[in-house]
Amino acid sequence: MKTNEFLTLLKENTDKSLVFEYAPGQLVGANYHITEVKNITVDSVDCGAGTDFWKETIIQLWESPQELGKRDYMTAYKAMGILNKVDKIKPMEKDVEVKFEYSNSVFHTAQLFVLSHQIKDNQILMHLGIEKTDCKAKETCSIPETTEQVAETSCAPGSGCC
């Protein structure tokens, strides 16, 4: 999802609660705050000497330990107010990917992509997920697109798998 799509979603649903699902069936607590908005520029070189360049918006979500047990989620209106204030101080790139940075005591810190969203009852439910790392230069490095999985039972000493 692009940053401008997320902002439009908030603007069109100001009266709804903004809820994040960071893993299937696992919701960010209602005690979350938007604690940082990052305008990221990535300027990279991959293992095949290919270069790439892109920008991202990363919105950090943090659960306040002082508000454990809070039941009401932040509204889209409040989130939009925070992001509009940020945009006045450090303008956000609007036509770039938006990600959400999050962690808790059982989930490692990750930058999560928006997989999908639902307008459900009085909520905007943002389904977030990870994207696995990958080799961008498979062809250059002669790495096959698909690799065969070796069964654990066949990986015994002398089997030739390691």
DOROVEX-581628 format. One record per residue (C-alpha): residue in three letters; residue number from 1; x negated, y, z. Coordinates in pm, whole numbers. Example, Ala and Ser with C-alpha at 12.3 -4.5 7.8 and 13.67 -1.06 7.14 Angstrom:
2
+-----+-----+--------+--------+--------+
:  aa :   i :   east :  north :     up :
+-----+-----+--------+--------+--------+
: ALA :   1 :  -1230 :   -450 :    780 :
: SER :   2 :  -1367 :   -106 :    714 :
+-----+-----+--------+--------+--------+
END
This chain:
162
+-----+-----+--------+--------+--------+
:  aa :   i :   east :  north :     up :
+-----+-----+--------+--------+--------+
: MET :   1 :      0 :      0 :      0 :
: LYS :   2 :   -127 :    345 :    -85 :
: THR :   3 :   -141 :    620 :    177 :
: ASN :   4 :    120 :    825 :    -10 :
: GLU :   5 :    358 :    525 :    -19 :
: PHE :   6 :    324 :    485 :    359 :
: LEU :   7 :    386 :    856 :    417 :
: THR :   8 :    694 :    845 :    190 :
: LEU :   9 :    825 :    542 :    379 :
: LEU :  10 :    794 :    735 :    706 :
: LYS :  11 :    957 :   1045 :    558 :
: GLU :  12 :   1253 :    846 :    423 :
: ASN :  13 :   1309 :    664 :    755 :
: THR :  14 :   1236 :    923 :   1024 :
: ASP :  15 :   1498 :    785 :   1263 :
: LYS :  16 :   1356 :    431 :   1265 :
: SER :  17 :   1101 :    274 :   1498 :
: LEU :  18 :    763 :    195 :   1343 :
: VAL :  19 :    666 :   -162 :   1430 :
: PHE :  20 :    350 :   -348 :   1322 :
: GLU :  21 :    311 :   -724 :   1290 :
: TYR :  22 :    -64 :   -794 :   1299 :
: ALA :  23 :    -30 :  -1173 :   1256 :
: PRO :  24 :    277 :  -1387 :   1183 :
: GLY :  25 :    517 :  -1342 :   1475 :
: GLN :  26 :    270 :  -1122 :   1669 :
: LEU :  27 :    366 :   -757 :   1718 :
: VAL :  28 :    151 :   -465 :   1824 :
: GLY :  29 :    290 :   -361 :   2163 :
: ALA :  30 :    540 :    -75 :   2190 :
: ASN :  31 :    273 :    100 :   2398 :
: TYR :  32 :     59 :    166 :   2088 :
: HIS :  33 :    -80 :    505 :   1995 :
: ILE :  34 :   -233 :    629 :   1670 :
: THR :  35 :   -578 :    714 :   1803 :
: GLU :  36 :   -779 :    787 :   1490 :
: VAL :  37 :   -736 :    840 :   1118 :
: LYS :  38 :  -1043 :    770 :    909 :
: ASN :  39 :  -1109 :    891 :    555 :
: ILE :  40 :  -1350 :    624 :    437 :
: THR :  41 :  -1570 :    630 :    127 :
: VAL :  42 :  -1728 :    300 :     27 :
: ASP :  43 :  -2026 :    316 :   -209 :
: SER :  44 :  -2157 :    -37 :   -245 :
: VAL :  45 :  -2388 :   -275 :   -428 :
: ASP :  46 :  -2296 :   -645 :   -441 :
: CYS :  47 :  -2528 :   -948 :   -453 :
: GLY :  48 :  -2525 :   -941 :   -834 :
: ALA :  49 :  -2648 :   -579 :   -839 :
: GLY :  50 :  -2302 :   -453 :   -937 :
: THR :  51 :  -2203 :   -118 :   -794 :
: ASP :  52 :  -1861 :    -14 :   -673 :
: PHE :  53 :  -1703 :    295 :   -518 :
: TRP :  54 :  -1365 :    350 :   -356 :
: LYS :  55 :  -1189 :    537 :    -78 :
: GLU :  56 :   -953 :    418 :    194 :
: THR :  57 :   -743 :    560 :    476 :
: ILE :  58 :   -775 :    368 :    802 :
: ILE :  59 :   -526 :    435 :   1080 :
: GLN :  60 :   -634 :    303 :   1419 :
: LEU :  61 :   -371 :    160 :   1654 :
: TRP :  62 :   -447 :    125 :   2025 :
: GLU :  63 :   -231 :    -15 :   2305 :
: SER :  64 :   -236 :    200 :   2618 :
: PRO :  65 :   -286 :     -8 :   2935 :
: GLN :  66 :   -102 :    265 :   3130 :
: GLU :  67 :    214 :    196 :   2927 :
: LEU :  68 :    236 :   -183 :   2953 :
: GLY :  69 :    599 :   -291 :   2944 :
: LYS :  70 :    706 :      6 :   2732 :
: ARG :  71 :   1003 :   -101 :   2520 :
: ASP :  72 :   1058 :    184 :   2276 :
: TYR :  73 :    832 :    194 :   1972 :
: MET :  74 :    698 :    512 :   1818 :
: THR :  75 :    941 :    656 :   1565 :
: ALA :  76 :    850 :    714 :   1203 :
: TYR :  77 :    917 :   1083 :   1273 :
: LYS :  78 :    651 :   1095 :   1547 :
: ALA :  79 :    399 :    899 :   1335 :
: MET :  80 :    462 :   1136 :   1044 :
: GLY :  81 :    403 :   1434 :   1275 :
: ILE :  82 :     69 :   1291 :   1388 :
: LEU :  83 :    -41 :   1215 :   1032 :
: ASN :  84 :     70 :   1559 :    905 :
: LYS :  85 :   -135 :   1723 :   1181 :
: VAL :  86 :   -438 :   1511 :   1086 :
: ASP :  87 :   -388 :   1597 :    718 :
: LYS :  88 :   -403 :   1970 :    799 :
: ILE :  89 :   -734 :   1925 :    982 :
: LYS :  90 :   -896 :   1666 :    751 :
: PRO :  91 :   -690 :   1615 :    436 :
: MET :  92 :   -621 :   1249 :    362 :
: GLU :  93 :   -671 :   1101 :     18 :
: LYS :  94 :   -317 :   1005 :    -78 :
: ASP :  95 :   -372 :    770 :   -371 :
: VAL :  96 :   -593 :    525 :   -182 :
: GLU :  97 :   -534 :    204 :     13 :
: VAL :  98 :   -411 :    247 :    369 :
: LYS :  99 :   -529 :     -3 :    631 :
: PHE : 100 :   -459 :    -33 :   1001 :
: GLU : 101 :   -737 :   -102 :   1248 :
: TYR : 102 :   -625 :   -297 :   1552 :
: SER : 103 :   -735 :   -536 :   1824 :
: ASN : 104 :   -614 :   -665 :   2159 :
: SER : 105 :   -741 :   -914 :   2418 :
: VAL : 106 :   -662 :  -1214 :   2195 :
: PHE : 107 :   -714 :  -1062 :   1848 :
: HIS : 108 :  -1052 :   -939 :   1722 :
: THR : 109 :  -1089 :   -588 :   1585 :
: ALA : 110 :   -989 :   -594 :   1219 :
: GLN : 111 :   -892 :   -361 :    941 :
: LEU : 112 :   -561 :   -500 :    825 :
: PHE : 113 :   -396 :   -455 :    487 :
: VAL : 114 :    -25 :   -394 :    444 :
: LEU : 115 :    105 :   -721 :    303 :
: SER : 116 :    467 :   -601 :    292 :
: HIS : 117 :    723 :   -405 :    487 :
: GLN : 118 :   1090 :   -441 :    577 :
: ILE : 119 :   1357 :   -198 :    681 :
: LYS : 120 :   1538 :   -406 :    939 :
: ASP : 121 :   1804 :   -277 :   1179 :
: ASN : 122 :   1653 :     43 :   1325 :
: GLN : 123 :   1295 :    -53 :   1241 :
: ILE : 124 :   1033 :    -24 :    975 :
: LEU : 125 :    847 :   -353 :   1016 :
: MET : 126 :    498 :   -339 :    868 :
: HIS : 127 :    360 :   -686 :    795 :
: LEU : 128 :    -19 :   -662 :    816 :
: GLY : 129 :   -283 :   -918 :    727 :
: ILE : 130 :   -647 :   -976 :    659 :
: GLU : 131 :   -828 :  -1019 :    333 :
: LYS : 132 :  -1106 :  -1276 :    340 :
: THR : 133 :  -1454 :  -1181 :    234 :
: ASP : 134 :  -1553 :  -1292 :   -113 :
: CYS : 135 :  -1843 :  -1283 :   -357 :
: LYS : 136 :  -1774 :  -1021 :   -624 :
: ALA : 137 :  -2056 :  -1148 :   -845 :
: LYS : 138 :  -1964 :  -1516 :   -881 :
: GLU : 139 :  -2037 :  -1521 :  -1253 :
: THR : 140 :  -2369 :  -1338 :  -1217 :
: CYS : 141 :  -2476 :  -1562 :   -929 :
: SER : 142 :  -2349 :  -1883 :  -1096 :
: ILE : 143 :  -2100 :  -1955 :   -816 :
: PRO : 144 :  -1800 :  -2159 :   -931 :
: GLU : 145 :  -1460 :  -1990 :   -877 :
: THR : 146 :  -1332 :  -2289 :   -679 :
: THR : 147 :  -1540 :  -2502 :   -451 :
: GLU : 148 :  -1462 :  -2857 :   -354 :
: GLN : 149 :  -1383 :  -2916 :     11 :
: VAL : 150 :  -1592 :  -3191 :    165 :
: ALA : 151 :  -1403 :  -3404 :    415 :
: GLU : 152 :  -1554 :  -3385 :    763 :
: THR : 153 :  -1571 :  -3764 :    788 :
: SER : 154 :  -1797 :  -3785 :    484 :
: CYS : 155 :  -2052 :  -3545 :    631 :
: ALA : 156 :  -2249 :  -3797 :    828 :
: PRO : 157 :  -2628 :  -3814 :    853 :
: GLY : 158 :  -2769 :  -3950 :    530 :
: SER : 159 :  -2445 :  -3883 :    334 :
: GLY : 160 :  -2613 :  -3609 :    130 :
: CYS : 161 :  -2360 :  -3337 :    218 :
: CYS : 162 :  -2599 :  -3125 :    424 :
+-----+-----+--------+--------+--------+
END
